Amino acid sequence: MKALVYEEYAPDDDYKKILKVKDVPEPKPKSHEVVFKVIVAGLNHDDIWGMRGKPIQIPMPHISGTDAAGQVVAVGEDVTTIKVGDRVVSHGNLSCRVCIACTEGREYDCRYRKVWGFQTGPLWGGYCEYTHLPEVNVVKIPENISYEDAAAASMTMTTSWHMLVGRAKIKPGQTVLIMGGGSGMGTFGIQIAKLYGCDVIATASHNKLEECIKLGADFAVDHRKEDWNKQVFAISKDLAKKKQTSSGVDVIFEHIGGSHWNKELALLKYGATLVTTGATTGYEVNSDLRHIFFKGTNILGSTQGTRSELESGIFWMSKGKIKSIIDSIYTFENAVEAHTKMLKGNLFGKILMKPE
């Protein structure tokens, strides 16, 4: 079968040097696994980390791809809930399912957890014609959701849901700041916060602000401007007058890291929450601790989410309350262009790839 493979790292982001479409053996299901034909798969930033070999080194030769959707073609003898012909999407959080964290419903905290298509292999991910996963790591797709929309939602929607609902526990009427509203994460963050009846302020580059408003954000601010935080605070002040509450933000949805960190902390109300994952622009930040201890700030880490949270998001997608925003679709042959576009960040929503 056809697969997108690399056998060495590219710390200089020279994807053309390493990404090759190759013929690899077609998978056979183990007793607890399903095999499905990949119709489409979604790009994530962990694809870039994998090719760089940082922050961790990964198995070689490597097939990336954590978000894949397709049709089941074979099932193992112990599989009971999935059958041949089912339309499925991956839940890329592979965990042991028997440790304390897993049995408490926190499979994202499993010490044996691996991100499928990033930490797995050799040759085990979604960028291939056929792939395999444990039965528990696939979710059925309703007929009114396309393969493309399901693949675009797999990791980013699940992670966004976990951040806002599972960790920050957003409530109706709260003021929520969605950083990077034009990214795959941000587009779902906006929609989930609106689903829960929150007032949403999104940040994005100037050319994406209107799209954030169309998606449901009540306000959109250019975070590339030096005084973007002052604009956000002014908006929160106006909202506070209407709601007869204090100025500032109740919840910040943070996944970009870098230089905005202390400005974000300063925007929070007393006792408010910042929930963070990813940090695509940099891990290391300097924190003004006064914004944390004096205001009783809650800083919550978050990573991926549960199968149940993916199913919750898929349910609301089927009801038309959440939708995937797809920037562009490439074939495996054009994978270099696709990954380069993701690296540069000139996109709104998710980038997808198809085998052909």
matplotlib code that plots the C-alpha trace (Angstrom):
import matplotlib.pyplot as plt

x = [0.0, 1.0, 2.3, 4.0, 7.3, 10.4, 13.6, 15.6, 15.0, 14.9, 15.9, 16.1, 12.5, 13.6, 10.6, 11.5, 14.7, 12.9, 9.2, 8.8, 5.7, 6.6, 5.1, 4.7, 3.0, -0.8, -1.7, -3.5, -5.7, -4.7, -7.5, -8.6, -8.0, -9.8, -8.2, -9.7, -9.1, -8.0, -10.1, -8.5, -6.2, -5.5, -2.2, -1.1, 1.8, 3.2, 4.0, 6.5, 7.9, 8.3, 10.2, 12.5, 13.1, 12.3, 11.1, 11.4, 12.9, 10.4, 10.5, 11.9, 11.0, 8.0, 4.5, 2.9, -0.8, -2.9, -6.3, -7.6, -11.1, -12.1, -14.1, -13.5, -12.2, -11.3, -11.8, -10.1, -11.8, -12.4, -13.9, -17.6, -18.7, -17.2, -18.0, -16.7, -18.2, -18.5, -17.3, -14.9, -12.5, -9.4, -9.1, -5.3, -4.7, -3.4, -3.4, -3.2, -6.9, -6.1, -4.0, -5.6, -5.7, -7.3, -10.0, -10.8, -11.5, -8.2, -6.6, -4.8, -2.8, -1.8, 1.9, 2.0, 0.1, 1.3, 0.1, -0.8, 1.0, 3.6, 5.1, 4.1, 5.9, 7.8, 5.4, 2.2, 0.2, -2.6, -0.7, -1.2, -3.9, -4.8, -4.2, -5.0, -6.1, -7.5, -11.3, -11.4, -9.5, -12.0, -15.3, -18.2, -19.0, -22.7, -23.9, -24.4, -20.7, -18.2, -14.9, -13.2, -15.0, -14.4, -10.7, -10.4, -12.1, -10.4, -7.6, -8.2, -11.9, -11.2, -8.4, -10.4, -13.4, -11.2, -9.5, -12.8, -15.3, -13.2, -10.5, -11.8, -15.4, -16.8, -20.2, -22.9, -22.3, -18.5, -16.1, -13.8, -10.6, -9.7, -6.0, -5.2, -8.8, -7.9, -6.0, -7.6, -7.7, -9.0, -11.9, -13.2, -12.5, -14.7, -17.6, -17.4, -17.4, -20.4, -22.2, -21.9, -23.4, -20.2, -19.1, -16.2, -13.3, -11.0, -7.5, -6.0, -3.9, -5.6, -6.7, -8.5, -10.6, -13.7, -13.6, -13.5, -16.6, -18.4, -17.6, -19.3, -16.8, -18.5, -15.3, -12.0, -8.6, -5.4, -2.8, 0.1, -0.6, 1.5, -1.6, -3.9, -4.3, -5.6, -8.2, -9.3, -9.5, -11.6, -14.0, -14.2, -14.9, -17.9, -19.2, -18.7, -21.0, -23.7, -23.3, -22.7, -19.5, -15.8, -13.7, -11.4, -11.6, -13.0, -11.2, -8.3, -7.8, -4.1, -2.2, 0.4, 2.7, 5.6, 5.6, 1.9, 2.0, 2.2, -0.3, -2.7, -2.2, -2.9, -6.2, -7.6, -10.1, -9.5, -10.0, -10.1, -8.6, -6.0, -5.9, -3.0, -1.8, 0.6, 2.7, 3.4, 5.4, 7.6, 7.7, 9.7, 8.0, 8.7, 5.8, 5.0, 4.0, 2.0, -0.7, -0.9, -0.7, -2.3, -5.4, -5.7, -5.3, -5.9, -3.4, -4.4, -2.4, -4.3, -3.4, -5.6, -8.9, -11.0, -12.8, -16.0, -15.1, -14.5, -17.9, -19.5, -18.0, -19.1, -22.6, -22.9, -21.4, -24.2, -26.7, -25.1, -23.8, -20.1, -18.4, -15.0, -13.2, -11.0, -8.3, -7.1, -6.7, -3.6, -2.5, 0.4, 2.4, 2.0, 2.9, 5.9, 3.7, 1.1, 3.5, 5.3, 2.0, 1.2, 4.7, 4.3, 0.8, -0.9, -4.1, -7.6, -8.7, -7.3, -5.1, -6.0, -4.3, -5.7, -3.8, -4.6]
y = [0.0, 3.6, 5.5, 8.8, 7.8, 9.4, 7.6, 10.5, 13.8, 17.3, 19.7, 22.4, 21.8, 20.6, 18.3, 17.7, 15.9, 13.3, 12.9, 10.1, 8.2, 4.5, 1.1, -0.6, -3.8, -3.6, -4.1, -7.2, -6.7, -8.1, -9.7, -6.3, -4.1, -2.8, -2.0, 0.8, 2.4, 5.9, 8.4, 11.5, 12.5, 15.8, 17.5, 18.5, 20.4, 17.1, 16.1, 18.9, 18.0, 14.4, 15.4, 17.6, 14.8, 17.3, 17.5, 13.7, 11.2, 8.9, 5.4, 5.1, 4.5, 6.7, 7.3, 10.4, 11.2, 11.2, 12.2, 9.8, 8.9, 6.1, 2.9, -0.4, -3.3, -5.9, -6.5, -8.8, -11.8, -10.0, -6.9, -6.5, -2.9, -2.2, -4.1, -4.1, -1.2, 1.2, 4.8, 5.7, 8.3, 7.9, 8.8, 9.1, 8.8, 5.3, 4.3, 1.1, 1.3, -0.6, 1.9, 4.1, 7.1, 5.2, 3.5, 6.9, 8.2, 10.1, 8.2, 11.4, 11.0, 7.4, 7.0, 4.6, 6.9, 7.5, 9.8, 7.6, 8.8, 10.8, 8.4, 5.1, 3.0, 2.0, 2.6, 3.2, 6.3, 7.7, 8.9, 5.7, 3.9, 1.5, 1.7, -0.2, 0.9, -0.8, -1.0, 1.4, 4.0, 4.5, 6.3, 5.8, 8.7, 9.6, 9.6, 13.4, 14.0, 13.8, 12.0, 15.3, 17.0, 14.0, 13.9, 17.7, 17.4, 14.3, 15.7, 19.4, 19.3, 16.7, 18.7, 22.0, 20.3, 18.9, 22.3, 24.2, 21.7, 19.0, 21.3, 24.9, 23.8, 26.8, 28.2, 30.2, 34.0, 33.8, 35.9, 33.5, 34.6, 32.2, 32.8, 32.0, 31.8, 31.2, 27.9, 24.5, 24.6, 28.1, 27.5, 24.7, 26.7, 29.5, 27.2, 25.2, 28.4, 29.7, 26.3, 26.8, 30.3, 32.3, 35.7, 35.0, 37.3, 35.7, 36.8, 36.2, 37.9, 40.8, 38.9, 36.2, 38.5, 38.6, 34.8, 34.5, 36.7, 34.6, 31.5, 32.9, 35.0, 38.1, 40.1, 39.6, 41.3, 41.3, 39.8, 41.0, 44.5, 45.6, 46.8, 43.8, 43.1, 46.6, 46.1, 42.9, 44.5, 47.4, 44.8, 42.9, 46.2, 46.9, 43.3, 43.7, 46.8, 44.8, 41.8, 43.9, 42.0, 42.8, 43.6, 41.0, 37.6, 34.5, 31.8, 32.0, 29.3, 29.2, 27.1, 29.4, 30.2, 32.7, 36.4, 36.8, 34.9, 37.8, 39.9, 37.0, 36.6, 40.3, 40.0, 37.4, 38.3, 37.4, 33.6, 33.2, 30.4, 30.0, 26.6, 25.8, 23.1, 22.9, 26.2, 26.1, 29.4, 28.4, 26.5, 28.9, 31.9, 34.3, 34.6, 37.6, 35.7, 38.6, 37.9, 34.3, 34.4, 37.8, 37.1, 33.4, 32.5, 28.9, 27.7, 24.4, 22.1, 20.1, 17.5, 15.7, 14.4, 11.3, 9.1, 10.3, 13.9, 13.1, 11.4, 14.5, 16.7, 14.4, 14.4, 18.2, 18.2, 15.9, 18.4, 21.2, 23.1, 22.6, 22.4, 21.7, 24.5, 23.1, 25.4, 23.1, 19.5, 18.0, 14.5, 12.6, 13.6, 17.2, 16.6, 18.9, 21.8, 20.9, 20.8, 23.9, 25.8, 24.5, 25.6, 29.1, 29.4, 31.1, 29.2, 29.3, 26.0, 22.6, 21.2, 17.7, 15.1, 12.2, 9.2, 10.3]
z = [0.0, -0.4, 2.6, 3.4, 5.1, 6.4, 7.7, 9.1, 10.9, 9.3, 12.1, 9.5, 8.4, 4.9, 4.4, 0.7, 1.8, 4.0, 3.0, 0.5, -0.8, -0.5, -0.8, 2.6, 3.8, 4.3, 8.0, 9.4, 12.5, 15.8, 17.8, 19.4, 16.4, 13.3, 9.9, 7.9, 4.5, 5.1, 3.1, 4.6, 7.4, 9.2, 9.8, 13.4, 14.8, 16.2, 12.6, 12.6, 16.0, 14.8, 11.7, 13.8, 16.3, 19.0, 21.8, 21.6, 19.2, 17.5, 16.0, 12.5, 9.7, 10.5, 9.3, 10.9, 11.1, 14.3, 12.8, 10.2, 9.0, 6.7, 6.2, 8.1, 5.9, 8.6, 12.3, 14.8, 16.4, 19.7, 18.2, 19.2, 18.5, 15.1, 11.9, 8.3, 6.4, 9.4, 8.9, 11.7, 12.9, 15.1, 18.7, 18.8, 22.5, 23.0, 26.7, 28.8, 29.9, 33.2, 35.3, 38.0, 35.7, 32.9, 35.1, 36.6, 33.1, 32.7, 29.9, 28.9, 32.2, 31.6, 32.2, 29.3, 27.0, 23.4, 20.7, 17.7, 14.6, 16.6, 19.2, 17.6, 15.0, 13.2, 10.3, 12.3, 11.7, 9.5, 6.4, 4.5, 2.4, 5.2, 8.9, 12.1, 15.6, 18.7, 18.7, 21.6, 19.6, 16.8, 16.9, 14.5, 12.3, 11.8, 8.2, 8.1, 8.9, 6.1, 6.4, 5.9, 8.7, 11.1, 10.4, 10.8, 14.2, 15.6, 17.8, 17.7, 18.6, 21.3, 22.8, 22.7, 24.3, 27.1, 27.7, 28.0, 29.3, 31.0, 32.6, 32.7, 33.2, 31.3, 32.3, 30.5, 30.7, 31.2, 29.2, 27.3, 25.4, 22.6, 21.6, 18.0, 16.9, 13.2, 14.0, 14.0, 17.8, 17.9, 15.4, 17.7, 20.8, 19.6, 18.7, 21.9, 24.1, 22.1, 22.5, 26.2, 26.1, 26.7, 25.5, 23.2, 22.4, 19.8, 18.8, 15.3, 12.7, 10.9, 7.8, 10.0, 12.3, 10.1, 9.8, 13.5, 13.8, 11.1, 13.1, 16.2, 18.1, 19.6, 19.2, 17.4, 18.1, 16.2, 18.6, 16.4, 17.6, 20.6, 22.5, 21.7, 25.4, 26.1, 23.4, 25.0, 28.4, 27.1, 25.6, 28.9, 30.7, 28.5, 28.9, 32.7, 32.8, 31.0, 33.3, 36.5, 37.2, 37.4, 34.3, 32.8, 31.4, 33.1, 31.0, 28.6, 26.0, 25.5, 23.0, 21.4, 24.3, 23.6, 24.3, 25.1, 28.4, 30.9, 29.0, 29.2, 33.0, 33.5, 31.7, 34.0, 36.7, 40.3, 40.7, 36.9, 34.8, 32.1, 30.5, 28.3, 25.8, 22.9, 23.0, 19.2, 19.4, 22.3, 25.6, 27.7, 29.2, 32.1, 34.5, 36.7, 39.8, 41.1, 38.5, 39.8, 43.6, 44.3, 42.1, 43.0, 39.3, 38.2, 35.6, 34.2, 31.9, 29.3, 26.7, 24.2, 25.7, 26.2, 23.8, 25.5, 24.8, 21.1, 21.0, 22.7, 20.0, 17.2, 18.6, 18.5, 15.0, 13.9, 15.3, 13.3, 16.4, 15.7, 12.3, 11.0, 9.3, 6.5, 5.0, 2.3, 1.1, -0.4, -1.6, -0.2, -3.3, -2.2, 1.5, 1.4, 0.4, 3.0, 5.9, 4.8, 4.8, 8.3, 9.5, 8.2, 9.7, 6.8, 7.2, 8.7, 10.0, 9.3, 6.5, 5.3, 3.1, 1.1, -0.3, -3.8]

ax = plt.figure().add_subplot(projection="3d")
ax.plot(x, y, z, "-o")
ax.set_aspect("equal")
plt.show()
